[in-house]
């Protein structure tokens, strides 16, 4: 029996940005902004999202990844009771909750690091961090040096070989499961974490909650090292992310098809059987509609996101065509303040929002899109067709990245008496086991057999 996460459609929230929280955590008390996130839930349900990835949430100094306290919701968002209510409401609407787990590093204001600053060699936490050297100095003039994430010295690397550190973090995870009833964790910088740490986490979380999901942020490398029966359930599919936008910008569907063939082909795909986490944008990369040379390509891009193998995710606001570009190394424009009511009222791309809603409904009604094998049917630079096949059920997808209409003849993967347009219900005529597909400029069509 398939797990909830294998069939999920995710909605990715960066809450500090969404709610317009201050960039630094300097206010003396709690500000209850979590209510704004609850306002998004009916919209998420409407467009067919069944899970939320939200984070970072831990009390932090600035952007959320410089943790101060793992057991507190960031006071700029609210308190623990606010988040409990958010999870409860989401669960009542059939939406699962996955939170950011920032376990590679802490901020400098974390209690263990501050104890080392105070007590130096006598600190009981001197082995909690990597590379502590009391004979050197740091950029902050601490009187000692330490390893940091990508040399960002406000992000101090934890020593995950230290038993006390592992026990502390596992207690934190148990706390979030018991206190908030979360359904999974997205592991920040999973490609920096120790494998033994992740394996032990996989066992421990499975004991706490049988269908608890662990997904890792992995950019480069062999995803199978992380996504397997011993380590994590899934990882971010950055390889496909790159193909989805550049394959359209270059009018080159061969790039996307090659990626999928290499990863998921039913005969020899290196990740077949695994469910990787698919996305077209997130809080670290530019918005998809900003990256596309032809904005109209956003329709086939999202069609592929939902119908190619993988667990699809939408980054908040991108269903409304929100733009976002990195500027002078800053991610601020990727993480804007948005109110769902305003987005719905002043929607500049209603056709995109409606298309995503239809894709969400289609995915919910057709398990083949989540579990089916992949088979390529037709491929040119500008047109691409493939099938997803499961237990005699077949869905055929055809996309066009040309700015002109195209006529293609698509061979069907199995014999059938009837083919219908998945969106309109119109019956499609067959000829010698093929269907003739008329695609408008930058259009996508989906058929059911």
Secondary structure as GFF3:
##gff-version 3
##sequence-region A 1 449
A	DSSP	three_ten_helix	4	6	.	.	.	ID=ss1
A	DSSP	beta_strand	10	13	.	.	.	ID=ss2
A	DSSP	alpha_helix	15	18	.	.	.	ID=ss3
A	DSSP	alpha_helix	34	38	.	.	.	ID=ss4
A	DSSP	alpha_helix	41	46	.	.	.	ID=ss5
A	DSSP	beta_strand	51	54	.	.	.	ID=ss6
A	DSSP	beta_strand	58	60	.	.	.	ID=ss7
A	DSSP	beta_strand	67	73	.	.	.	ID=ss8
A	DSSP	alpha_helix	80	92	.	.	.	ID=ss9
A	DSSP	beta_strand	96	101	.	.	.	ID=ss10
A	DSSP	beta_strand	105	106	.	.	.	ID=ss11
A	DSSP	alpha_helix	111	119	.	.	.	ID=ss12
A	DSSP	three_ten_helix	120	122	.	.	.	ID=ss13
A	DSSP	three_ten_helix	149	151	.	.	.	ID=ss14
A	DSSP	beta_strand	156	157	.	.	.	ID=ss15
A	DSSP	alpha_helix	163	180	.	.	.	ID=ss16
A	DSSP	beta_strand	184	187	.	.	.	ID=ss17
A	DSSP	three_ten_helix	190	192	.	.	.	ID=ss18
A	DSSP	alpha_helix	195	208	.	.	.	ID=ss19
A	DSSP	beta_strand	213	216	.	.	.	ID=ss20
A	DSSP	three_ten_helix	223	225	.	.	.	ID=ss21
A	DSSP	beta_strand	234	235	.	.	.	ID=ss22
A	DSSP	alpha_helix	238	249	.	.	.	ID=ss23
A	DSSP	alpha_helix	253	264	.	.	.	ID=ss24
A	DSSP	beta_strand	277	279	.	.	.	ID=ss25
A	DSSP	alpha_helix	288	291	.	.	.	ID=ss26
A	DSSP	three_ten_helix	295	297	.	.	.	ID=ss27
A	DSSP	alpha_helix	298	307	.	.	.	ID=ss28
A	DSSP	beta_strand	311	315	.	.	.	ID=ss29
A	DSSP	three_ten_helix	318	320	.	.	.	ID=ss30
A	DSSP	three_ten_helix	332	334	.	.	.	ID=ss31
A	DSSP	alpha_helix	340	345	.	.	.	ID=ss32
A	DSSP	alpha_helix	350	365	.	.	.	ID=ss33
A	DSSP	alpha_helix	368	371	.	.	.	ID=ss34
A	DSSP	beta_strand	373	379	.	.	.	ID=ss35
A	DSSP	beta_strand	383	390	.	.	.	ID=ss36
A	DSSP	beta_strand	393	400	.	.	.	ID=ss37
A	DSSP	beta_strand	406	411	.	.	.	ID=ss38
A	DSSP	beta_strand	419	421	.	.	.	ID=ss39
A	DSSP	beta_strand	427	428	.	.	.	ID=ss40
A	DSSP	beta_strand	430	431	.	.	.	ID=ss41
A	DSSP	beta_strand	434	439	.	.	.	ID=ss42
A	DSSP	beta_strand	444	448	.	.	.	ID=ss43
###
